[in-house]
Amino acid sequence: MGKVSCNLNVSEFRYPLFTATYSLVLVFGLPLNVMSLWVFFKRLGLHTVPVIYMANLAMSDLLFVLSLPLRIYYFATANWPFGDVLCMIPGTVFSVNIYSSSLFITLISVDRFLAVVYPLRSRAIRTPKFAGIACVTVWIFISGLSVPVALNHNAVWDSDTNVSRCFECFPEQNWKFGFIILCSITALGILIPFIIIMSSTVIVIKKLKTERICSTLFEKNKIIRMFLANLLMYALCFIPFHVAFILYGLHKLEYIDYNFFDAQTITMCLASTNSCLDPTIYYFSINAFSRRKTSEVELKTLRTSTYK
């Protein structure tokens, strides 16, 4: 365990803020995600593309929620007695959840985009088999990503207070290595998916507003709300955190003078709430999807009766 001088004030608002935020996420996120997985596996079954993507998103959220007791203990006591390995696990799981959630939300948006704008031409790739391959690819990518993230999360000994620290007080050499990782991951795992989600949302809304497309198949307003919910949740949870984190990293590397430490703390709490907010995506997606399937059956019945 390396020794560093942290220069932290344990009475700062970040400790009670993190403790309260993680406790609330645990209290609400655990039952919400367990219930979501029960619905996906038992009620709906993994037979449709949206459900497969949402089930993987719920599993990612549940994995993060289960790691929260260790974070809560640390920020409640300002001490880490559990060693390097247990410090590495929740630190890595947080990053795994952020970027896997980003990619699964993107897959949900792209799938619904294809279903609305190219319903016939995209049918060949909107299959459970393709969705399974996409999810496996995401998990492989995230697993590879977790290796450098894990190497950057170790417990350190704070020489100022003579206690062990976790999730903070990274040595300067770790900041240089970590900042390169952060910028690369932000570009691949946040910026590009955000552009895809935003573009899909704009195109779908324009398509539904300007053309009489699928008006008998599903309600346009429900589809629009689904896309807006995806975009809003993504913009609220992921974008501010990465902007603040990069700015804080630039300060740590002495490229800018202003310290974005407080902004990074607040936005990290926002990012953690995605595990509780993701069920809104499930609600809007399943609602719109169920309506579409019902309408397709009604339309098929109507056509059959017409030709008799």
Buried (B, 14 or more C-beta within 10 A) or exposed (E): EEEBEBEBEBEEEBBEBBBBBBBBBBEBBBEBBEEBBEBBEEEBEBEBBBBBBBBBBBBBBBBBBBBBEBBBBBBBEBBBEBEBEBBBBBBBBBBBBBBBBBBBBBBBBBBBBBBBBEBEEBEEBBEBEBBBEBBEEBBEBBEEBBEBBBBBBBBBBBEEBEBBBBBBBBBEEBBEBBBEBBBEBBEBBBBBBBEBBBEBBEBBBEBBEEEEBBEEBBBBEBBBBBBBBBBEBBEBBBBBBBBBBBBBBBBBEEEEEEEBBBBBBBBBBBBBBBBBBBBBBBBBBBBBBEBBEEBBEEEEEEEEEEEE
